[in-house]
């Protein structure tokens, strides 16, 4: 039995939700999100809450009920509070700067790397080694943060690269000293 799927999604004040068949449109103070869901789940709005039900206890229906409820919850949170992913840059000479809306990264390459934000995403450079990706769509924020991290993934010997805030990089031991070699 899906525990998450059975919980209704509360709709806070200032947020309007409209359901047309399998399409859910959520409008709030930060913007509007719209998504179409699979026909295996039933969507309804009751007493200021969104309820997701399933027609049967088949495994696919149980999984889709929980997924749909979580996606709708993320839409509601996105239009009210928004989502943010914080990235940290470590390495000598590695830094980030903002140029208009775009992000300019110096990552040890022969050229600076410029990243343009897609529609609905904004970059904020808090310090030269710390930046954040913000937006109302959780999937887009995570995808953009992953693409930035992919530009210079952390290497296991010195830990240089771009990491998520709170991420731990597994470090490897370097070369062992030469023991008992030829004379």
Buried (B, 14 or more C-beta within 10 A) or exposed (E): EBEEBBBBBEBEEEBEBEBEEBEBBBBBEBBEBEBEBEEBBBBEBEEEEBBBBBEEEEEEBBBBBBBBBBBBBBBBBBBBEBBBBBBBBBBEEBBBEEEEEEBBBBBEEEEEBEBEBEEBBBBEBEEEBBBBBBBBBBEBBBBBBEEBBEEBEBEEEBBBBBBBEEEEBEEEEEEEEEEEEEE
